Every structure is written in C-alpha cells, then in structure tokens.
C-alpha cells in the first residue's frame, strides 16, 4: 500500500477544527494477499452499494439491534470467499472426518453384538474377529483425528489471511476518509474498531466456522445412520429438533442486540480512557480525578450491564439444548427398551442408537453455543463495516505529467466554506498571495485562521469557489502532489515513536545525513540534540514526553525545512518556545521564506511585523489587510488587537 497523506488529526469546535495535521502510512502488502484482494473490500462508491465488500455500502451503525444481519453475513462470505480452494479443502476434510466418526458407533455396536452372541451362544466369543473390529475402530478414529487436525490448520490460515486483508482495508480506508469524519468520531472508538472488533471477529470465526460445519455434517450423518438402524427411533429423535431450533432462534434474536450494545459500550469506554490518559497531566493539575473516575465508573457500569446481559442471554442456549437432548434420550431409551424386549432390535444396535442420540444432541448444543460467539463476531464486523462504508473524500485526480516548478501564487476566489451546513464560517473570501510573499493571518479565536490554511492543504473541500495555485484549481491536483509542495508546522506538535533522526527524516525520507544535520543546525535542533545521551539516535516515546514541548516544536520546524516546500504554512509555529529561541527561529524562518510563499498564523503579533501582507479575520471574513505600519495608522481591528496585547489588556 503506497504512502498517502489523506487522513489527519484535528480537534473539534471552531478553533479545534482548525488544528489539523496530516498522517501518513505505508504497508508492504505481501503475505499471499495481492492488491486485488484488498480491492474486494476497499472499492469505493456505488459498487459497494450494489453488493461489493467495501466502502460506500449500505451498512449503517445499528442502534439496538442488527438490521443488517443477512447483509453482513453476505459480506462476510465475500471476505472469506477468496479462499475458495482452501475452503473446499476444509469442507472435504471435515466431511471425511465426520463420516469416520459417525461410522464408529455402528462398528462399536457390532463389536458389542460379537461379545453378546459369544456369551449367550455355545461357541464362545470370537476374539479374533473382536480384535480385528476393535483395531479397525482405533485406526478409524486415528485417521479422523489427523483429518480434523489438518482442516483446523488450513482454516486458521483462511481466517488469519482474511483478517489481514480486512486490516489492510481499514488502514486504506482511514487514509481516504475526510477530516470531517475523523473529527466527528471519538479516537478511542476508532481504535477499538480497528483493533478490538477485528480481533473479536477473528477469534469468533476461528472458533465457530469449523465447529458449525462439523456439527451440521454430524447431524446429517447421525440422522442417516439412525434411520439405517431403526426408522422408528430415528423419527422419535427428530421430534425434538423443531423445538430446539425455535429455542435457538428465540434466544439468538434476544442476544444479538445485546452483543451490539456490548461492543458499542466497549468503544465508548476505550474513547474515554484514551482521552483521559492523553490528558493525564491536565486532569491532575485541575484536580478533576473524581469527575474522571465518576465518568469512567458510569461508562464501566454501562459496559458491565451490556456485557452481563449479552453473556447471560447467550448462556441460556446451551442448557436449553441439553434439556431437549435429555428429553430425546429418555424417549429413545424407553421405546428402544421395548423394541429390545420384542426382539425388533439387537443390544448392539440399541447401544449404537444411544450413542447416536448423544451425538445428535451434541451438535445442536455446539451450534447453539457457537451461535452466541458468532453473533458477537458479527456485531464487531458491523462496526468495522460502518467504518468501511463511511463516505470518502472526493476522488483523487490523475498525477500531473511533466508539471513545471511551482512559483507559489495562491488565489482565493469567492471561497465559501462551513464545517456544518447550517453554520456558515467563510463566505465570499477573496485573497491573493504573490510568489515569495509572507502573508500573516491574525484574529480572535474561532475567526477561521487555521481553516484558511487547511483549505489550501485540501484537508477539507470547498462548498463553492476555488483556490488556485499558479492559476490552477487545487482541486485538480492529486492530494499527495499538492501536499508534497507544502510544508506545514502546527501549533500542536506531533512526533511518532522513533529516533529524532527518523522524526526529522519524516519530512523527506530520501534526505541524506548531511541534509538532516543541516536542517537541524538551521533550526537549532542540533544545539539540544548533542546534550541528549544518544544524540540523533535518542528515541522519542509515543507521547513525546521525554523531550520538552519547545524541543518538539523545533523538531517539527526542522522536519518542514527538510521537505524544502514551495509554500510554507506556519500555524503558531513558535508558540512553545522561549523568547530567545523564538528570535532564533524567526531568523531561520525569515531565511527560509525568502523564496517561498508563506502563510503565518500568529497570536503574538510581534512575530509578524515584517510580513508583506497582514490579513485580519473575524467570523470567517477578512475585515482588514495591509502592512503592519499602515494598519496601525488607523484605529481598526488590527490596531486594537496590537495595542491590547502590548498594553496587557484582554483580547
């Protein structure tokens, strides 16, 4: 799977929506799973609505019960259906194994008849025949075990390869989702779908597929064998089947919505835990542990109630089947005893019938117990399918052939945009940034500053209007091509678990060691790296809390420098550094901006005095624009912001 930068991380709310960052992912895509296999799931659009297993289908998140159980089963069949050859092999092995196991009781009954005839007859027991019969039975069961082991091994591969494809499809889907979807979903719940739900589906399929197939074939084989021994006793055994099936269906219908609720609450609890662990320091500093514990306890109680209800309801199936099996056993024992006394059936055949009666009830019990596990897996699959069916961002354009180097002229032409249809944010915006200009964007929180640059990055698509880059609508660029020309440094820093060198090279994987060191030197990363125990090989942990916030900010700036972009976007890029370091960073950024179009979002107005154009935004509109000195000359919004900031007034 090729690298793609189409997914991102962002907050919620007006200003939170503005803090967006891209992520990238890559995967090998080997392991016997081809690109075509993943396309079975990852195909978007109307094909999925017509029945293909992939994004764009009609599965929606169920509220209390599964309204799409049949459709989910169909799509599960399409998922594992690519393993047809192996599935046929599994079916053949299971059939052979079950056949041998079903023949066993009949042969044991014949061995019993040899003993019984020898005891009541004058010739004694024919031990030679008895030994041959028993040896054959032992060999029979041995071969059946080998066949069962083989099918279990093959089936494990079928399930795990299918889950591999499903995980690949989810990863690909995440990279195709718009930020609006990521913003609207709790991150912990998304993680739960990608991890917990897929793992639960894998476990349920591993446990149930072979068991259900074996049980169904055993039922069929046992029924045939019983009719060959005594049609009357076989008919009596079958009288309990309708009641057993009705009980299974009734309990299963009650259990299914409870499993859906269980996994939904699991996702909610994961989301709450992820949120609290990420903001653990904030929770501690504000002394909100009790509120967090109360909220966790409430979510935990809901999960407990849902899980208890689901597990209790599903646990009723097995004792119900055992009860019906005991009723069947009593009927066969009574009628069979009467037939033995009348000479209609031999003791060996009666022994076989009793064994078959037990074998007949066991598959029903297994099917019933496996049904609960299977329903839990289907509930998880529905949650994964809802993610795969989410509406994707607009389709990618074809790569530009022989495109000329970008000059960096950016023009907003009558741009309209809103996060929510009934809450307009940017209306009729017109702005031009000439090549090499530094455009500063200022304004109060929620004015739409970061939204403006997010639109340049195509994190969101416009409602109307166009944004042109060198006269070309950015919607006509492939996203990866557009973003490769833009370097973005966010106020919210993001580093992944890896060395400092790897985090720097994230901006340009092909960068040489000399280029990495040069970018680090220019951005003053080199200064603090040498004080670390392992230098550039120092590992930044997943949260990045083993280095300071200012050091993380410097690394993100160096990462953008290393990308050598045509356009720079700096969203409060120096907000986490001290005043002295800020001056140094400003000097470095001034040198970098000399031949690039730059958009700088700043709350500290002292950092943008030298900007070519300053845009003052309020409520998605540009209310003022000009140079720093010209804007201070008259009493406008910029002047009030600037004076309030330096006079210590509240903005």
LOMI-185603 format. One line per field, with one value per residue (C-alpha): x, z, y; residue in one letter. Coordinates in steps of 0.001 Angstrom, whole numbers. Layout:
u	[X | ...]
w	[Z | ...]
v	[Y | ...]
aa	[a | ...]
END
This chain:
u	[0 | 1550 | 2090 | -842 | -1379 | -5140 | -6033 | -5426 | -5835 | -7849 | -9790 | -13454 | -15289 | -14485 | -10925 | -10388 | -11365 | -8585 | -5835 | -5404 | -2376 | -1702 | -612 | 984 | 1054 | 2678 | 2474 | 4125 | 1025 | 2715 | 1761 | -19 | -2525 | -2486 | -3634 | -6679 | -7689 | -7692 | -9744 | -12509 | -13009 | -11598 | -13544 | -15497 | -18728 | -21737 | -20294 | -20339 | -23939 | -24759 | -23142 | -19360 | -17490 | -16109 | -16685 | -19843 | -22207 | -25472 | -24448 | -25112 | -24339 | -27171 | -28915 | -30162 | -30352 | -28815 | -30996 | -28345 | -27541 | -28191 | -26272 | -23374 | -23288 | -23201 | -20299 | -18507 | -18932 | -17369 | -14483 | -13532 | -14797 | -11455 | -10082 | -12380 | -9778 | -8763 | -12379 | -13230 | -10306 | -11561 | -15044 | -13666 | -11528 | -14381 | -16726 | -14260 | -13530 | -17215 | -18017 | -15434 | -16621 | -20251 | -19408 | -17620 | -20667 | -22165 | -18931 | -18812 | -22353 | -21244 | -18379 | -20912 | -23035 | -19955 | -19478 | -23190 | -23559 | -20470 | -21816 | -25288 | -24148 | -22378 | -19316 | -17948 | -16611 | -14791 | -11799 | -10014 | -12971 | -13435 | -9774 | -9927 | -13067 | -11595 | -8300 | -10211 | -12192 | -8993 | -7471 | -10711 | -10634 | -6923 | -7465 | -10418 | -8148 | -5498 | -8151 | -9608 | -6126 | -5415 | -8638 | -8060 | -4588 | -5897 | -8858 | -6562 | -4734 | -8007 | -9240 | -5961 | -5401 | -8943 | -8347 | -5072 | -6981 | -9624 | -6991 | -5334 | -8699 | -9382 | -5939 | -6511 | -9971 | -8645 | -6341 | -9305 | -11596 | -12047 | -11089 | -14762 | -15313 | -12219 | -13331 | -16781 | -15589 | -14053 | -10494 | -10706 | -13789 | -11993 | -9071 | -11494 | -12960 | -9527 | -8177 | -10740 | -13518 | -11311 | -9617 | -13013 | -14196 | -11052 | -11490 | -15175 | -14577 | -11698 | -13896 | -17158 | -16536 | -15145 | -17491 | -20621 | -19619 | -18687 | -21906 | -24122 | -22417 | -22556 | -26295 | -26753 | -24555 | -26050 | -29575 | -28727 | -27122 | -30076 | -32514 | -30405 | -30703 | -34289 | -36553 | -38896 | -36214 | -34786 | -38192 | -38551 | -35121 | -36149 | -39267 | -37168 | -35496 | -38259 | -38402 | -34595 | -34416 | -37161 | -35333 | -32064 | -33761 | -35652 | -32624 | -30385 | -32774 | -32675 | -28881 | -27873 | -28766 | -27097 | -23821 | -24076 | -24598 | -21654 | -19169 | -20570 | -20015 | -16546 | -15697 | -17113 | -15038 | -11893 | -12534 | -12919 | -9801 | -7714 | -8855 | -8007 | -4646 | -3632 | -4606 | -3491 | -1344 | -4240 | -6617 | -4116 | -3327 | -7003 | -7807 | -10552 | -9736 | -13076 | -15049 | -12977 | -13451 | -17189 | -17445 | -15331 | -17450 | -20618 | -19261 | -17904 | -21313 | -22954 | -20416 | -20921 | -24687 | -24485 | -21874 | -23736 | -26967 | -25327 | -23390 | -26314 | -28741 | -26328 | -25537 | -29192 | -28768 | -26575 | -28689 | -31808 | -30238 | -29071 | -32626 | -34015 | -31258 | -32201 | -35857 | -34755 | -32553 | -35431 | -37781 | -35218 | -34319 | -37961 | -39009 | -35693 | -36060 | -39483 | -38024 | -35217 | -37758 | -39759 | -36630 | -37026 | -33523 | -30289 | -28443 | -25517 | -27810 | -29514 | -26104 | -25321 | -28668 | -27992 | -24577 | -26105 | -28760 | -25989 | -24111 | -27330 | -27883 | -24241 | -24098 | -27267 | -25692 | -22473 | -24338 | -26305 | -23231 | -21265 | -24167 | -23534 | -19848 | -20664 | -23177 | -20557 | -18214 | -20942 | -21658 | -17967 | -17949 | -20895 | -18932 | -15970 | -18244 | -19699 | -16174 | -15533 | -18855 | -18238 | -18338 | -14892 | -13307 | -13682 | -11854 | -8201 | -7129 | -4587 | -957 | 292 | 2678 | 5789 | 4432 | 6552 | 8030 | 5517 | 6030 | 3706 | 946 | -2140 | -5531 | -8778 | -11633 | -15095 | -14493 | -17398 | -16895 | -18597 | -17986 | -21723 | -24270 | -26352 | -23364 | -21507 | -17907 | -16158 | -18288 | -17133 | -13442 | -11045 | -7305 | -4180 | -715 | 2009 | 5051 | 7582 | 5220 | 4735 | 1045 | 261 | -3219 | -4401 | -7673 | -9539 | -10030 | -12545 | -12191 | -11248 | -7489 | -6385 | -9404 | -7957 | -4692 | -6472 | -8364 | -5068 | -3946 | -7284 | -7955 | -11499 | -13209 | -14854 | -18595 | -18104 | -15477 | -11899 | -8401 | -5867 | -2187 | -243 | -3580 | -4635 | -7502 | -6011 | -8949 | -7337 | -4119 | -3724 | -3637 | -230 | 1168 | -283 | 856 | 4345 | 4782 | 3550 | 5406 | 3177 | 4147 | 1289 | 780 | 30 | 3236 | 3124 | 6026 | 5869 | 7659 | 11138 | 14514 | 14974 | 16700 | 13663 | 11283 | 13328 | 13526 | 9726 | 9630 | 11894 | 12594 | 15245 | 17257 | 20934 | 22604 | 24199 | 20811 | 19292 | 22121 | 21910 | 18143 | 18748 | 21509 | 19440 | 16503 | 18694 | 17702 | 21365 | 22050 | 19978 | 20389 | 24053 | 23064 | 20960 | 22539 | 22250 | 22175 | 20170 | 19537 | 17617 | 14220 | 11181 | 8446 | 4897 | 3732 | 6965 | 7158 | 10830 | 11752 | 10366 | 7482 | 9817 | 12225 | 9350 | 8349 | 11873 | 11892 | 8614 | 10038 | 13190 | 11016 | 9249 | 12569 | 13876 | 10869 | 12069 | 8497 | 7322 | 4725 | 5127 | 2270 | 3225 | 378 | 1702 | 4940 | 6860 | 4159 | 6005 | 9496 | 11071 | 11603 | 15305 | 14695 | 11775 | 14105 | 16489 | 13647 | 12295 | 15682 | 15789 | 12228 | 12937 | 15788 | 13611 | 10710 | 12900 | 11966 | 8712 | 5116 | 4380 | 1195 | 1839 | -858 | 118 | -1412 | 1784 | 1663 | 5286 | 6297 | 4638 | 5676 | 7796 | 5054 | 4328 | 571 | -1353 | -4912 | -7191 | -10031 | -13267 | -16063 | -14600 | -14278 | -11195 | -12002 | -8600 | -5446 | -2210 | 1275 | 1944 | 2628 | -315 | -2713 | -1521 | -2097 | -5869 | -7955 | -9100 | -9325 | -5582 | -4638 | -6940 | -5529 | -1951 | -2425 | -4417 | -1663 | 1123 | -860 | -1786 | -5487 | -7690 | -8374]
w	[0 | -1074 | 1116 | 1389 | 3353 | 3105 | 6732 | 9580 | 13219 | 14293 | 17214 | 17374 | 17534 | 15516 | 16602 | 17265 | 13696 | 12622 | 14298 | 11697 | 10947 | 8360 | 8991 | 6561 | 6388 | 4341 | 4268 | 2435 | 1242 | 839 | 2703 | -175 | -289 | -3532 | -4298 | -5981 | -2764 | -857 | -3592 | -2853 | 375 | -401 | -3599 | -3037 | -4373 | -5983 | -6470 | -2721 | -2618 | -5181 | -3030 | -3226 | 50 | 522 | 1256 | 174 | 1015 | 2844 | 6273 | 8957 | 12657 | 14351 | 17294 | 19426 | 17112 | 13889 | 10985 | 8535 | 9837 | 6494 | 4549 | 6997 | 6549 | 2790 | 3013 | 5415 | 2802 | 199 | 2537 | 3112 | -310 | -1951 | -127 | -2125 | -2841 | 788 | 1939 | -390 | 1101 | 4613 | 3663 | 2186 | 5259 | 7663 | 5661 | 5696 | 9410 | 10366 | 8202 | 10017 | 13419 | 12550 | 11422 | 14725 | 16980 | 14451 | 14429 | 18235 | 18272 | 16037 | 18458 | 21310 | 19340 | 18897 | 22675 | 23385 | 20841 | 22264 | 25818 | 25067 | 22279 | 22549 | 20504 | 22845 | 21953 | 18634 | 19961 | 16613 | 14964 | 18008 | 17935 | 14205 | 14715 | 17619 | 15792 | 12791 | 15052 | 16659 | 13202 | 12113 | 14992 | 14426 | 10786 | 11798 | 14241 | 11553 | 9173 | 11862 | 12711 | 9036 | 8469 | 11640 | 10369 | 6944 | 8431 | 10733 | 7650 | 5898 | 8843 | 9504 | 5839 | 5654 | 8771 | 7246 | 4213 | 6453 | 8471 | 5266 | 4012 | 7238 | 7081 | 3450 | 4321 | 7145 | 4649 | 2348 | 4983 | 5184 | 8315 | 8950 | 9678 | 11895 | 13770 | 14438 | 15874 | 19316 | 18659 | 21188 | 19462 | 16098 | 17684 | 19159 | 15723 | 14183 | 16994 | 19390 | 16880 | 14231 | 16863 | 18205 | 14686 | 14068 | 17297 | 16711 | 13153 | 14310 | 16966 | 15076 | 11403 | 11924 | 14817 | 12967 | 9813 | 11811 | 13805 | 10715 | 8943 | 12132 | 12399 | 8815 | 9200 | 12524 | 11142 | 8192 | 10466 | 12857 | 10016 | 8834 | 12315 | 13305 | 11405 | 14404 | 16882 | 14332 | 13891 | 17675 | 17882 | 15269 | 17175 | 19433 | 16543 | 15814 | 19466 | 19636 | 16515 | 17816 | 21140 | 19346 | 17142 | 20039 | 22311 | 19424 | 18492 | 22081 | 22361 | 19119 | 20105 | 23477 | 21786 | 19611 | 22738 | 24439 | 21700 | 21323 | 25028 | 24749 | 22120 | 24317 | 27299 | 25160 | 23889 | 27417 | 28642 | 25679 | 26272 | 29987 | 29561 | 26866 | 29085 | 32352 | 33365 | 32770 | 34823 | 37698 | 37518 | 37735 | 40385 | 38322 | 39228 | 40969 | 37978 | 35676 | 37980 | 38135 | 34352 | 33946 | 36545 | 34679 | 31341 | 33025 | 34574 | 31163 | 29683 | 32601 | 32204 | 28434 | 28722 | 31516 | 29574 | 26379 | 28060 | 30254 | 27359 | 25175 | 28030 | 28100 | 24759 | 25917 | 28921 | 26748 | 24169 | 26886 | 28247 | 24820 | 24365 | 27643 | 26581 | 23347 | 25255 | 27533 | 24589 | 22724 | 25859 | 26655 | 23119 | 22433 | 25562 | 24375 | 20960 | 22546 | 24599 | 21456 | 19513 | 16975 | 17614 | 18924 | 22013 | 19858 | 17613 | 20687 | 22045 | 18735 | 18791 | 22292 | 21178 | 18093 | 20238 | 22264 | 19104 | 17721 | 20704 | 20995 | 17575 | 18387 | 21677 | 19892 | 17222 | 19911 | 21955 | 18845 | 17721 | 20660 | 19804 | 16126 | 16870 | 18924 | 15920 | 13550 | 15878 | 15688 | 11919 | 11591 | 13465 | 11133 | 8086 | 9253 | 9125 | 5700 | 4429 | 5625 | 2898 | 1490 | 457 | -3171 | -5688 | -6467 | -9729 | -12050 | -11452 | -13428 | -16217 | -16586 | -14275 | -14104 | -10787 | -8697 | -8298 | -5298 | -6340 | -4253 | -5018 | -3065 | -5471 | -3896 | -1400 | 714 | 3394 | 6530 | 8788 | 9370 | 6633 | 8891 | 10357 | 7637 | 8501 | 5423 | 2879 | -342 | 569 | -1977 | -1264 | -3436 | -2199 | -4725 | -5095 | -2318 | -157 | 3536 | 4402 | 8101 | 9339 | 12677 | 14509 | 17567 | 18361 | 16052 | 13332 | 10742 | 10541 | 10518 | 8443 | 5726 | 5531 | 5960 | 2792 | 983 | 2111 | 934 | 4342 | 3544 | 217 | -510 | -558 | -3547 | -5171 | -5997 | -4588 | -7401 | -7218 | -10057 | -11847 | -11428 | -9193 | -6324 | -6647 | -9898 | -8099 | -6633 | -2876 | -2404 | -5223 | -3761 | -211 | -1315 | -2295 | 1060 | 4366 | 7409 | 11041 | 13513 | 16938 | 18156 | 17641 | 16576 | 16799 | 16402 | 18466 | 16933 | 16936 | 16479 | 13166 | 11959 | 13027 | 11130 | 8018 | 8062 | 6083 | 3394 | 3588 | 851 | 2779 | 3341 | 6732 | 5780 | 4836 | 8127 | 10113 | 8111 | 8737 | 12419 | 12583 | 10894 | 13255 | 16356 | 16893 | 16667 | 19729 | 22161 | 20439 | 21415 | 25069 | 24850 | 25798 | 22310 | 20164 | 16959 | 17913 | 21029 | 20894 | 21294 | 23041 | 21693 | 23649 | 23044 | 26741 | 27177 | 25476 | 26183 | 24319 | 22837 | 21616 | 19966 | 18225 | 16927 | 15520 | 13681 | 12186 | 11088 | 9572 | 7432 | 6471 | 5309 | 3000 | 1075 | 97 | -2338 | 134 | 3895 | 6396 | 9960 | 12473 | 15698 | 14974 | 17792 | 20459 | 22615 | 22564 | 24842 | 23775 | 22968 | 20902 | 19194 | 17940 | 16574 | 14913 | 13402 | 11813 | 10394 | 9097 | 7508 | 5567 | 4523 | 3487 | 1231 | -1880 | -790 | -381 | 3333 | 5379 | 9031 | 11691 | 14817 | 18080 | 19176 | 16776 | 17381 | 15293 | 12082 | 11863 | 8787 | 6849 | 3335 | 3914 | 7175 | 6953 | 9917 | 10140 | 12112 | 11753 | 8557 | 6874 | 6147 | 7798 | 7236 | 5232 | 4696 | 6143 | 9864 | 9893 | 7671 | 9791 | 12947 | 11403 | 11807 | 14661 | 13233 | 14461 | 13995 | 15888 | 18755 | 18845 | 18791 | 21435 | 23700 | 23502 | 24405 | 26969 | 28814 | 28022 | 27473 | 23837]
v	[0 | 3238 | 6209 | 8551 | 11708 | 11890 | 11364 | 13728 | 14553 | 17528 | 18882 | 19752 | 23027 | 26130 | 26664 | 22968 | 22211 | 24489 | 22459 | 19749 | 17627 | 15008 | 11465 | 9074 | 5329 | 2654 | -1098 | -3890 | -5713 | -9099 | -12321 | -14008 | -11149 | -9209 | -5710 | -7185 | -8921 | -5670 | -4058 | -6564 | -4653 | -1232 | -459 | 2719 | 4138 | 2579 | -901 | -1383 | -226 | -2895 | -5560 | -5426 | -5759 | -2277 | 1369 | 3003 | 146 | 395 | -883 | 1691 | 1711 | -193 | 1369 | -1513 | -4482 | -5647 | -4613 | -5840 | -9309 | -11000 | -8366 | -8621 | -12389 | -11913 | -9517 | -11841 | -14555 | -12275 | -11531 | -15168 | -16297 | -15509 | -18563 | -20865 | -23527 | -23854 | -23717 | -26594 | -28490 | -27756 | -28951 | -32165 | -32882 | -32133 | -34339 | -37238 | -36793 | -36616 | -39640 | -41739 | -40540 | -41289 | -44825 | -45501 | -46122 | -48557 | -50547 | -50459 | -51803 | -54656 | -55381 | -55478 | -57952 | -60210 | -60251 | -60738 | -63568 | -65247 | -65080 | -66463 | -68822 | -72161 | -71255 | -68555 | -65128 | -64847 | -62888 | -62796 | -61087 | -58852 | -57778 | -57031 | -54996 | -53005 | -52429 | -51144 | -48796 | -47450 | -46842 | -45193 | -42726 | -42103 | -41155 | -38959 | -37089 | -36499 | -35158 | -32871 | -31543 | -30836 | -28918 | -26872 | -25900 | -24875 | -22995 | -20996 | -19751 | -18885 | -16808 | -15012 | -14135 | -12771 | -10661 | -9454 | -8192 | -6612 | -4739 | -3554 | -2331 | -437 | 1186 | 2173 | 3472 | 5644 | 7327 | 8028 | 9497 | 13255 | 15131 | 15836 | 12142 | 11855 | 14969 | 13546 | 10212 | 9598 | 8490 | 5654 | 4266 | 4302 | 2464 | -60 | -792 | -1256 | -3458 | -4944 | -5528 | -7136 | -9331 | -10386 | -11228 | -13305 | -15245 | -15895 | -17143 | -19339 | -20923 | -21204 | -21975 | -25462 | -26243 | -25218 | -27084 | -30184 | -30034 | -29689 | -32595 | -34666 | -34037 | -35175 | -38239 | -39305 | -38938 | -41208 | -43818 | -43809 | -44431 | -47384 | -48931 | -48082 | -45674 | -45548 | -44481 | -42045 | -40418 | -40133 | -38473 | -35919 | -34863 | -32613 | -30779 | -28202 | -27181 | -26951 | -24778 | -22500 | -22070 | -21265 | -18678 | -17083 | -16782 | -15704 | -12881 | -11640 | -11940 | -10163 | -6554 | -7118 | -8017 | -4909 | -2833 | -4558 | -3675 | -173 | 496 | -1073 | 1548 | 4330 | 3198 | 2991 | 6514 | 7837 | 6026 | 7253 | 10815 | 10731 | 9019 | 11507 | 14437 | 12843 | 15818 | 18238 | 16094 | 16038 | 19744 | 20736 | 18139 | 16518 | 12921 | 12388 | 13601 | 11396 | 8410 | 9064 | 9251 | 6124 | 4337 | 5325 | 4066 | 943 | 252 | 535 | -1870 | -4272 | -4245 | -4709 | -7489 | -9258 | -9115 | -10413 | -13218 | -14297 | -14395 | -16344 | -18749 | -19842 | -21607 | -24483 | -25595 | -25334 | -27645 | -30036 | -30177 | -31023 | -33618 | -35294 | -35435 | -37078 | -39561 | -40591 | -41166 | -43310 | -45293 | -46128 | -47034 | -48787 | -50888 | -52042 | -52927 | -54977 | -56913 | -57645 | -58650 | -55834 | -54514 | -56004 | -54811 | -53655 | -51617 | -50156 | -49209 | -47523 | -45693 | -44359 | -43163 | -41591 | -39931 | -38321 | -37423 | -35938 | -33627 | -32564 | -30857 | -28935 | -27831 | -26874 | -24914 | -23124 | -22212 | -21228 | -19054 | -16722 | -16414 | -15965 | -13208 | -11389 | -11547 | -10341 | -7413 | -6466 | -6872 | -4493 | -1833 | -2339 | -2228 | 1063 | 2481 | 947 | 2312 | 5877 | 8498 | 9136 | 12392 | 13425 | 11199 | 11786 | 13384 | 11832 | 12732 | 15723 | 14795 | 16978 | 19677 | 22825 | 24001 | 25898 | 29640 | 29812 | 32240 | 31434 | 32963 | 32545 | 33277 | 33741 | 30921 | 29670 | 27039 | 25718 | 22746 | 22406 | 23219 | 25467 | 27345 | 29318 | 30149 | 31602 | 33451 | 35094 | 35195 | 36749 | 36808 | 36798 | 35819 | 36571 | 34282 | 34829 | 36901 | 36306 | 36524 | 36796 | 35883 | 37245 | 37464 | 36214 | 32558 | 30931 | 33562 | 30937 | 31493 | 27872 | 26941 | 29132 | 27192 | 23861 | 24665 | 25256 | 21787 | 20320 | 18854 | 19971 | 20601 | 23939 | 24485 | 26785 | 28981 | 27995 | 28176 | 28492 | 27659 | 29261 | 29689 | 26056 | 24949 | 22942 | 20515 | 19356 | 18365 | 14881 | 15458 | 13865 | 16019 | 19208 | 18465 | 17497 | 21168 | 22499 | 22455 | 22791 | 23369 | 23213 | 24668 | 21142 | 19193 | 15547 | 13117 | 9353 | 6732 | 6587 | 8290 | 12022 | 11275 | 9293 | 12073 | 14628 | 12441 | 12087 | 15332 | 13874 | 10120 | 10449 | 13049 | 12366 | 12509 | 15828 | 17327 | 16164 | 17732 | 20965 | 21284 | 20554 | 23166 | 25896 | 25304 | 24952 | 21328 | 20415 | 22539 | 20460 | 17086 | 16915 | 17220 | 14044 | 10680 | 9155 | 12285 | 11848 | 8204 | 9243 | 7532 | 9775 | 7803 | 7616 | 10650 | 12579 | 13492 | 12616 | 15913 | 19369 | 20987 | 23578 | 20894 | 19043 | 22261 | 22734 | 19197 | 19797 | 23003 | 21180 | 18484 | 21084 | 22667 | 19315 | 18963 | 22060 | 23081 | 25723 | 27009 | 27314 | 27229 | 28150 | 27843 | 29395 | 27555 | 29244 | 29124 | 26567 | 28043 | 30622 | 34213 | 33810 | 30661 | 32383 | 35101 | 32499 | 30581 | 33780 | 34434 | 30909 | 31166 | 34532 | 32970 | 30056 | 32309 | 34420 | 32457 | 30851 | 31918 | 31717 | 31800 | 32585 | 32344 | 34212 | 35339 | 37081 | 39999 | 40922 | 37895 | 39116 | 42760 | 42055 | 40264 | 41542 | 41372 | 41031 | 39683 | 40392 | 37864 | 37974 | 35414 | 33969 | 37370 | 39477 | 42772 | 44401 | 43837 | 45692 | 46280 | 46429 | 50170 | 51073 | 49023 | 50760 | 54185 | 53999 | 52689 | 49364 | 45751 | 45138 | 48269 | 47299 | 43758 | 45022 | 47686 | 45388 | 42799 | 45163 | 47127 | 43923 | 44220 | 41182 | 40457]
aa	[x | x | x | x | x | x | x | x | x | x | x | x | x | x | x | x | x | x | x | x | x | x | x | x | x | x | x | x | x | x | x | x | x | x | x | x | x | x | x | x | x | x | x | x | x | x | x | x | x | x | x | x | x | x | x | x | x | x | x | x | x | x | x | x | x | x | x | x | x | x | x | x | x | x | x | x | x | x | x | x | x | x | x | x | x | x | x | x | x | x | x | x | x | x | x | x | x | x | x | x | x | x | x | x | x | x | x | x | x | x | x | x | x | x | x | x | x | x | x | x | x | x | x | x | x | x | x | x | x | x | x | x | x | x | x | x | x | x | x | x | x | x | x | x | x | x | x | x | x | x | x | x | x | x | x | x | x | x | x | x | x | x | x | x | x | x | x | x | x | x | x | x | x | x | x | x | x | x | x | x | x | x | x | x | x | x | x | x | x | x | x | x | x | x | x | x | x | x | x | x | x | x | x | x | x | x | x | x | x | x | x | x | x | x | x | x | x | x | x | x | x | x | x | x | x | x | x | x | x | x | x | x | x | x | x | x | x | x | x | x | x | x | x | x | x | x | x | x | x | x | x | x | x | x | x | x | x | x | x | x | x | x | x | x | x | x | x | x | x | x | x | x | x | x | x | x | x | x | x | x | x | x | x | x | x | x | x | x | x | x | x | x | x | x | x | x | x | x | x | x | x | x | x | x | x | x | x | x | x | x | x | x | x | x | x | x | x | x | x | x | x | x | x | x | x | x | x | x | x | x | x | x | x | x | x | x | x | x | x | x | x | x | x | x | x | x | x | x | x | x | x | x | x | x | x | x | x | x | x | x | x | x | x | x | x | x | x | x | x | x | x | x | x | x | x | x | x | x | x | x | x | x | x | x | x | x | x | x | x | x | x | x | x | x | x | x | x | x | x | x | x | x | x | x | x | x | x | x | x | x | x | x | x | x | x | x | x | x | x | x | x | x | x | x | x | x | x | x | x | x | x | x | x | x | x | x | x | x | x | x | x | x | x | x | x | x | x | x | x | x | x | x | x | x | x | x | x | x | x | x | x | x | x | x | x | x | x | x | x | x | x | x | x | x | x | x | x | x | x | x | x | x | x | x | x | x | x | x | x | x | x | x | x | x | x | x | x | x | x | x | x | x | x | x | x | x | x | x | x | x | x | x | x | x | x | x | x | x | x | x | x | x | x | x | x | x | x | x | x | x | x | x | x | x | x | x | x | x | x | x | x | x | x | x | x | x | x | x | x | x | x | x | x | x | x | x | x | x | x | x | x | x | x | x | x | x | x | x | x | x | x | x | x | x | x | x | x | x | x | x | x | x | x | x | x | x | x | x | x | x | x | x | x | x | x | x | x | x | x | x | x | x | x | x | x | x | x | x | x | x | x | x | x | x | x | x | x | x | x | x | x | x | x | x | x | x | x | x | x | x | x | x | x | x | x | x | x | x | x | x | x | x | x | x | x | x | x | x | x | x | x]
END
